[in-house]
Amino acid sequence: MQLLPNQEYYGFVMKSALVLLVVGWLLGSVASSEAATNDRLSKPQSQLGPSLDSPVFLGLYGQIGTAFDYESGLPGGGAFILFRPGSASNFFSFLYNWNTGFIIQADYLPVSGDDQYILSADAVFRKYFQDMRDPDALGSTFFGLGIGASKAQISSSYRQKYWSWLAEVGREWTLKGKYIFWVKGQYRHYNHGGFDYSNATVQVGAGIPLPW
């Protein structure tokens, strides 16, 4: 039995949040293990200091936006895992020097009613303009670029999968020393097979630190 569009959306969000949680746990476990056993990672404490303890956040966001070839005022949302520069350096060492975070996100936006939408799994690099390498950093404006694997639902019986890319700009805050809150504008480009699902959205997100 085929799921209704809204059922598929909520199922996607729940499954994506679970997958992001598991991926974040695995990445955090691997990074902690390597830092404890690898001299290359454990020696530079005098240089990197507490930045290796930089938190990893799991969160959700809501968004509203416009699909340029379709409709405007469309609500959507998604889930994310955010690695601040100190924690992101466990996977991409250059990100610490660049004061850049790394984000894995699942993104949903309808483009026309309930039966046409775009779902994306994205990897995003977020460049901060204030120093966010300290675990106690309070916040920063940012600019980000990313790429996503997207599924475009064209009709109830036809969908296509293709790559999309995105750009973001916004502001991120740390609340009460550990929670995060951010507001951003995002542009996503998707044009494939004669269908243009490119869109621009305004997003509000919040997250909590993972306990490892």
C-alpha positions as CSV (number, residue, x, y, z in Angstrom):
1,M,0.0,0.0,0.0
2,Q,1.4,3.3,-1.0
3,L,1.9,5.9,1.8
4,L,0.1,9.2,1.6
5,P,2.5,12.1,1.1
6,N,2.1,13.4,4.7
7,Q,2.6,9.9,6.1
8,E,5.7,9.5,4.0
9,Y,7.0,12.9,5.1
10,Y,6.6,12.2,8.8
11,G,8.0,8.7,8.3
12,F,11.0,10.2,6.5
13,V,11.7,12.7,9.3
14,M,11.5,10.1,12.0
15,K,13.7,7.7,10.2
16,S,16.2,10.4,9.3
17,A,16.4,11.6,12.9
18,L,17.1,8.0,13.9
19,V,19.8,7.5,11.2
20,L,21.4,10.9,12.1
21,L,21.5,9.9,15.8
22,V,23.1,6.5,15.0
23,V,25.6,8.1,12.6
24,G,26.5,10.7,15.2
25,W,27.0,8.1,17.8
26,L,29.2,6.0,15.5
27,L,31.3,9.0,14.4
28,G,31.7,10.2,18.0
29,S,32.7,6.8,19.2
30,V,35.3,6.4,16.5
31,A,36.7,9.8,17.1
32,S,37.0,9.3,20.8
33,S,38.7,5.9,20.3
34,E,41.2,7.3,17.8
35,A,42.0,10.3,20.1
36,A,42.7,8.0,23.0
37,T,44.9,5.6,21.1
38,N,46.6,7.6,18.3
39,D,49.6,9.6,19.3
40,R,49.1,11.9,16.3
41,L,45.8,13.0,17.7
42,S,46.6,13.0,21.4
43,K,49.9,15.0,21.4
44,P,48.8,18.3,20.0
45,Q,46.7,19.2,23.1
46,S,48.9,22.2,23.8
47,Q,48.1,23.6,20.4
48,L,44.4,22.6,20.1
49,G,43.7,22.6,23.8
50,P,40.0,22.0,24.7
51,S,38.8,22.4,21.2
52,L,38.8,18.6,20.8
53,D,36.0,18.6,23.4
54,S,33.9,20.8,21.2
55,P,30.2,19.6,21.4
56,V,28.3,17.8,18.7
57,F,24.6,18.8,18.4
58,L,21.5,16.9,17.3
59,G,18.5,19.0,16.4
60,L,15.5,19.8,14.3
61,Y,14.5,22.9,12.2
62,G,11.4,24.3,10.6
63,Q,11.4,26.2,7.3
64,I,9.2,28.2,5.0
65,G,10.1,29.1,1.5
66,T,9.4,29.5,-2.2
67,A,9.9,27.0,-5.1
68,F,10.5,29.5,-7.9
69,D,8.6,27.5,-10.6
70,Y,5.8,26.5,-8.3
71,E,4.4,28.0,-5.1
72,S,5.5,30.2,-2.2
73,G,4.8,30.2,1.5
74,L,5.5,26.4,1.7
75,P,6.3,25.0,5.2
76,G,8.9,22.2,5.6
77,G,11.5,21.0,8.0
78,G,14.3,18.6,8.7
79,A,16.8,17.1,11.2
80,F,20.6,17.7,11.6
81,I,23.8,16.8,13.3
82,L,26.2,19.8,13.7
83,F,29.9,19.3,14.4
84,R,31.5,22.6,15.6
85,P,35.1,23.1,14.3
86,G,36.8,21.4,17.2
87,S,34.8,18.2,16.8
88,A,34.7,18.4,13.0
89,S,38.6,18.3,13.1
90,N,38.4,14.7,14.1
91,F,37.2,13.8,10.6
92,F,38.6,16.7,8.5
93,S,41.6,18.2,10.2
94,F,41.7,21.3,8.0
95,L,38.3,22.4,9.3
96,Y,39.8,23.5,12.7
97,N,42.3,25.8,11.0
98,W,39.5,27.2,8.8
99,N,37.1,27.7,11.8
100,T,34.5,25.7,9.9
101,G,31.8,23.3,11.1
102,F,30.4,20.2,9.4
103,I,26.7,19.4,9.2
104,I,24.8,16.3,8.1
105,Q,21.1,17.1,7.5
106,A,17.9,15.7,6.1
107,D,15.7,18.4,4.5
108,Y,12.1,18.3,3.3
109,L,10.2,21.0,1.4
110,P,6.9,20.7,-0.6
111,V,6.9,22.6,-3.8
112,S,3.2,22.4,-4.7
113,G,0.5,21.1,-2.4
114,D,0.9,17.7,-0.8
115,D,2.0,15.6,-3.7
116,Q,5.1,17.4,-5.0
117,Y,8.1,17.8,-2.8
118,I,11.8,17.5,-2.5
119,L,13.7,15.4,0.1
120,S,17.5,15.7,0.5
121,A,20.3,14.2,2.5
122,D,23.0,16.9,2.7
123,A,26.6,17.4,3.8
124,V,27.3,21.1,4.5
125,F,30.5,23.0,5.4
126,R,29.7,26.0,7.6
127,K,32.3,28.8,7.8
128,Y,32.1,30.9,10.9
129,F,33.1,34.6,11.0
130,Q,33.7,34.6,14.8
131,D,36.0,32.1,16.4
132,M,33.9,29.0,17.2
133,R,36.8,26.6,17.9
134,D,36.5,27.1,21.7
135,P,33.8,24.8,23.2
136,D,32.4,27.8,25.2
137,A,32.0,30.0,22.1
138,L,28.7,32.0,22.3
139,G,27.9,32.2,18.6
140,S,28.7,33.6,15.2
141,T,27.4,34.6,11.8
142,F,28.2,32.0,9.1
143,F,28.2,31.1,5.5
144,G,27.9,27.6,4.2
145,L,28.1,25.4,1.1
146,G,26.9,21.9,0.7
147,I,25.8,19.1,-1.6
148,G,22.8,16.8,-1.3
149,A,21.4,13.5,-2.7
150,S,17.8,14.6,-3.5
151,K,14.6,12.8,-4.3
152,A,12.0,15.0,-6.2
153,Q,8.4,13.7,-6.1
154,I,7.0,14.9,-9.4
155,S,3.6,13.2,-9.0
156,S,2.0,10.4,-7.1
157,S,3.4,7.9,-9.6
158,Y,6.6,9.5,-10.7
159,R,9.8,10.6,-8.8
160,Q,13.4,11.2,-9.8
161,K,16.7,11.2,-7.9
162,Y,19.5,13.6,-8.6
163,W,22.2,15.8,-6.9
164,S,21.5,19.2,-5.6
165,W,23.7,21.9,-4.1
166,L,22.9,24.5,-1.5
167,A,24.2,27.7,0.0
168,E,23.3,29.2,3.4
169,V,23.9,32.3,5.4
170,G,22.7,33.0,9.0
171,R,23.5,33.4,12.7
172,E,24.1,30.7,15.3
173,W,23.9,31.2,19.1
174,T,24.8,29.0,22.1
175,L,22.1,29.3,24.8
176,K,22.8,28.6,28.5
177,G,26.2,27.3,27.6
178,K,25.1,24.2,25.8
179,Y,22.0,24.5,23.6
180,I,22.1,25.9,20.1
181,F,19.7,28.1,18.2
182,W,20.1,29.4,14.7
183,V,18.3,31.3,12.0
184,K,19.4,31.1,8.4
185,G,18.4,31.6,4.8
186,Q,19.1,28.7,2.4
187,Y,19.1,28.4,-1.4
188,R,18.9,24.9,-3.0
189,H,19.5,24.3,-6.7
190,Y,17.8,21.3,-8.2
191,N,17.2,21.1,-12.0
192,H,17.0,17.8,-13.7
193,G,14.9,16.0,-16.3
194,G,13.0,19.2,-17.2
195,F,11.9,19.8,-13.6
196,D,13.3,22.7,-11.6
197,Y,12.7,22.3,-7.9
198,S,15.2,25.1,-6.9
199,N,14.0,26.9,-3.9
200,A,14.8,29.5,-1.2
201,T,13.8,29.1,2.4
202,V,14.1,30.8,5.8
203,Q,14.9,28.3,8.6
204,V,14.8,28.3,12.4
205,G,16.6,25.4,14.2
206,A,17.5,24.3,17.7
207,G,19.6,21.5,19.0
208,I,20.9,19.8,22.1
209,P,24.4,18.4,22.7
210,L,25.0,14.7,22.2
211,P,26.2,13.1,25.5
212,W,29.6,11.9,24.4
